[in-house]
């Protein structure tokens, strides 16, 4: 069985030269400075959003000051002046910097924050292309509102296998779709950097129908009819023997 674990990323990772942070919509955001910070009478620290919007100011021997726009949402804590922003919204996506200001300015943290929603379950559809008593060919499509991937499968008896590509994966708009086959079950995973969701279906169940009639049912009916004919034949022979004996 294939399992996936997606964790909320609250630390920065390198991407295209700028550090990126992904956070789930409605969760708290934590950002740390990248190096030790020491303040004095002539040195302050600012946390800023998109360069020009001040979030908070830290001065020597005083409590941090949170600016009006972020009052009740932001706080600065710890010896290294980490930032916590509560219950982030999509409007909080953007560039965050921590700047130490004295005679010169020095950036001690810089991140691009991307707020993402939880992914929705992908739609998994299975269509029978051809079907016989021995095997069947199927087309599987895993789709979301934005994109989809499809592949072909073949089931022979108790074994199902890929008839097309073995590993399917597509990525778009910071999310991805993946399709995996485990025995006779197909799994479709929809994920982004902060969440994932899985949909699954048993392929063999789609191989048991042909023109709307269950093959298993047909086999059962055929067996039952044959058994009834056999019983009638035995009874008929027994009756004929009794008639002969009476004559």
C-alpha positions as CSV (number, residue, x, y, z in Angstrom):
1,X,0.0,0.0,0.0
2,X,1.3,3.5,-0.8
3,X,0.9,6.2,1.8
4,X,1.6,9.9,1.6
5,X,2.2,12.4,4.4
6,X,1.9,16.1,3.7
7,X,3.1,18.4,6.4
8,X,2.4,22.1,6.8
9,X,5.6,23.9,5.9
10,X,6.4,26.5,8.5
11,X,10.1,26.9,7.7
12,X,11.6,28.4,4.6
13,X,12.8,26.3,1.7
14,X,14.9,27.5,-1.3
15,X,12.9,28.1,-4.5
16,X,14.0,30.3,-7.4
17,X,16.5,32.2,-5.3
18,X,13.9,33.4,-2.7
19,X,12.9,31.5,0.4
20,X,9.3,30.1,0.3
21,X,6.8,29.3,3.0
22,X,3.6,27.5,2.4
23,X,0.8,27.7,5.0
24,X,-2.7,26.4,5.2
25,X,-5.5,29.0,5.1
26,X,-6.7,29.8,8.6
27,X,-3.6,28.4,10.4
28,X,-0.9,30.4,12.2
29,X,2.2,31.5,10.4
30,X,5.6,31.4,12.2
31,X,8.7,33.1,10.8
32,X,12.2,33.1,12.3
33,X,15.1,35.3,11.7
34,X,18.0,33.7,9.9
35,X,20.7,34.9,12.2
36,X,21.1,36.1,15.8
37,X,19.7,39.6,16.4
38,X,21.1,41.9,19.1
39,X,19.4,45.3,19.7
40,X,20.8,48.4,21.5
41,X,19.9,52.0,21.9
42,X,20.7,52.7,18.3
43,X,19.4,49.5,16.7
44,X,15.8,48.5,16.0
45,X,14.2,45.6,14.2
46,X,11.2,45.8,11.9
47,X,9.0,43.0,10.5
48,X,7.6,44.1,7.1
49,X,5.1,42.8,4.6
50,X,5.8,43.5,0.9
51,X,8.6,45.9,1.8
52,X,6.6,49.0,2.7
53,X,4.0,47.7,5.2
54,X,5.3,47.6,8.8
55,X,3.9,44.7,10.9
56,X,5.9,45.2,14.1
57,X,8.8,47.1,15.6
58,X,11.2,45.9,18.3
59,X,13.3,48.3,20.3
60,X,16.0,47.9,22.9
61,X,14.7,47.2,26.5
62,X,11.0,47.6,25.5
63,X,8.1,45.3,24.5
64,X,7.5,44.9,20.7
65,X,5.1,47.3,19.1
66,X,2.5,45.8,16.7
67,X,1.1,48.3,14.2
68,X,-2.6,49.1,14.1
69,X,-3.4,47.0,11.0
70,X,-2.0,43.9,12.6
71,X,-3.2,44.5,16.2
72,X,-4.5,41.3,17.7
73,X,-3.2,39.2,14.8
74,X,0.6,39.6,15.0
75,X,3.1,39.1,17.9
76,X,6.9,39.0,18.1
77,X,8.4,36.7,20.7
78,X,11.6,35.0,21.8
79,X,15.2,36.1,22.1
80,X,15.5,36.2,18.3
81,X,12.3,38.2,17.6
82,X,10.3,35.5,15.8
83,X,7.0,36.6,14.1
84,X,3.7,34.9,14.6
85,X,0.7,35.9,12.4
86,X,-2.6,34.3,13.5
87,X,-5.2,32.7,11.2
88,X,-3.7,33.8,7.9
89,X,-5.8,34.7,4.9
90,X,-5.1,34.7,1.2
91,X,-4.4,38.4,1.4
92,X,-1.4,37.6,3.7
93,X,0.4,35.9,0.8
94,X,3.4,38.0,-0.2
95,X,7.0,38.9,0.8
96,X,8.0,39.1,4.5
97,X,11.2,40.6,5.7
98,X,12.9,41.3,9.1
99,X,15.2,44.3,8.9
100,X,17.7,45.5,11.5
101,X,17.9,49.3,11.3
102,X,20.9,51.3,12.7
103,X,23.2,53.4,10.6
104,X,22.6,50.9,7.8
105,X,19.8,48.4,7.2
106,X,20.4,44.7,7.3
107,X,17.9,42.0,6.3
108,X,18.0,39.2,8.8
109,X,15.0,37.3,7.3
110,X,13.3,37.2,3.9
111,X,10.5,34.8,2.8
112,X,7.8,34.6,0.2
113,X,4.6,33.3,2.0
114,X,2.0,31.4,-0.1
115,X,-1.3,30.7,1.6
116,X,-3.1,27.7,0.2
117,X,-6.5,26.1,0.8
118,X,-7.0,22.4,1.5
119,X,-7.3,20.4,-1.7
120,X,-10.7,18.9,-2.6
121,X,-11.2,15.2,-3.4
122,X,-10.4,14.5,-7.0
123,X,-13.1,12.9,-9.2
124,X,-12.2,9.4,-10.2
125,X,-14.1,7.9,-13.1
126,X,-13.7,4.4,-14.6
127,X,-15.1,3.5,-18.0
128,X,-15.1,0.0,-19.6
129,X,-13.6,0.0,-23.1
130,X,-14.0,-3.7,-23.8
131,X,-15.3,-6.6,-21.7
132,X,-15.3,-10.4,-22.0
133,X,-15.6,-13.3,-19.6
134,X,-11.8,-13.5,-19.4
135,X,-10.6,-9.9,-19.2
136,X,-11.5,-6.3,-19.6
137,X,-9.9,-3.0,-20.7
138,X,-10.6,0.1,-18.7
139,X,-9.9,3.9,-19.0
140,X,-9.4,5.7,-15.7
141,X,-9.5,9.4,-15.4
142,X,-8.5,11.4,-12.3
143,X,-9.7,15.1,-12.5
144,X,-10.2,18.3,-10.6
145,X,-11.6,21.6,-11.8
146,X,-8.2,22.7,-13.2
147,X,-6.7,19.6,-14.8
148,X,-6.9,15.8,-15.2
149,X,-4.9,12.7,-16.1
150,X,-6.0,9.5,-17.8
151,X,-4.6,6.0,-18.3
152,X,-5.6,2.6,-19.5
153,X,-5.8,-0.6,-17.5
154,X,-6.4,-4.3,-18.1
155,X,-7.8,-6.8,-15.7
156,X,-7.3,-10.6,-16.3
157,X,-8.9,-12.8,-13.7
158,X,-7.6,-11.6,-10.3
159,X,-4.8,-9.4,-11.7
160,X,-5.1,-5.8,-12.9
161,X,-2.2,-3.9,-14.6
162,X,-1.4,-0.7,-16.5
163,X,-2.0,-0.9,-20.2
164,X,-0.5,2.6,-20.6
165,X,2.0,4.6,-18.5
166,X,2.9,3.0,-15.2
167,X,3.5,6.2,-13.2
168,X,1.1,9.2,-13.8
169,X,1.6,12.6,-12.3
170,X,0.6,16.1,-13.3
171,X,1.3,19.4,-11.6
172,X,-0.5,22.7,-12.0
173,X,-1.1,25.9,-9.9
174,X,0.9,24.6,-6.9
175,X,-1.0,21.3,-6.8
176,X,-0.6,17.9,-8.3
177,X,-2.5,14.7,-9.2
178,X,-1.0,11.2,-8.9
179,X,-2.5,7.9,-9.9
180,X,-1.3,4.6,-8.5
181,X,-2.4,1.0,-8.9
182,X,-2.3,-1.4,-5.9
183,X,-3.5,-4.9,-6.7
184,X,-7.0,-4.4,-8.1
185,X,-7.5,-0.9,-6.6
186,X,-6.8,2.4,-8.3
187,X,-5.8,5.4,-6.1
188,X,-6.0,9.1,-7.1
189,X,-4.1,11.6,-4.9
190,X,-4.8,15.3,-5.1
191,X,-2.2,17.3,-3.1
192,X,-0.6,20.7,-2.6
193,X,2.2,21.9,-0.2
194,X,-0.1,21.9,2.8
195,X,-2.8,19.1,2.3
196,X,-3.7,16.0,0.4
197,X,-6.8,14.0,-0.4
198,X,-7.2,10.5,-1.8
199,X,-10.0,8.8,-3.8
200,X,-10.0,5.1,-4.6
201,X,-12.0,2.6,-6.6
202,X,-11.8,-1.2,-7.1
203,X,-11.2,-1.8,-10.8
204,X,-12.4,-5.4,-10.9
205,X,-16.0,-4.3,-10.0
206,X,-16.1,-2.6,-13.4
207,X,-15.1,-5.8,-15.1
208,X,-18.1,-7.7,-13.9
209,X,-20.6,-5.9,-16.1
210,X,-21.2,-6.4,-19.8
211,X,-24.1,-4.6,-21.5
212,X,-25.5,-3.9,-18.1
213,X,-25.7,-7.6,-17.0
214,X,-23.4,-9.0,-14.4
215,X,-21.2,-11.8,-15.7
216,X,-21.3,-13.3,-12.3
217,X,-25.1,-13.3,-12.4
218,X,-25.1,-14.8,-15.9
219,X,-22.7,-17.6,-14.7
220,X,-24.9,-18.2,-11.7
221,X,-28.1,-18.4,-13.8
222,X,-26.4,-20.8,-16.3
223,X,-25.3,-23.0,-13.5
224,X,-28.7,-23.0,-11.9
225,X,-30.5,-23.8,-15.2
226,X,-28.1,-26.6,-15.9
227,X,-28.6,-28.0,-12.4
228,X,-32.4,-27.9,-12.8
229,X,-32.2,-29.7,-16.1
230,X,-30.0,-32.3,-14.6
231,X,-32.4,-32.8,-11.7
232,X,-35.4,-33.0,-14.1
233,X,-33.6,-35.6,-16.2
234,X,-32.8,-37.8,-13.1
235,X,-36.4,-37.6,-11.9
236,X,-37.7,-38.4,-15.4
237,X,-35.5,-41.5,-15.6
238,X,-36.7,-42.6,-12.2
239,X,-40.3,-42.1,-13.1
240,X,-39.8,-44.1,-16.4
241,X,-38.3,-47.0,-14.5
242,X,-41.2,-47.1,-12.1
243,X,-43.7,-47.1,-15.0
244,X,-41.8,-49.9,-16.7
245,X,-41.8,-52.0,-13.5
246,X,-45.6,-51.5,-13.1
247,X,-46.2,-52.8,-16.7
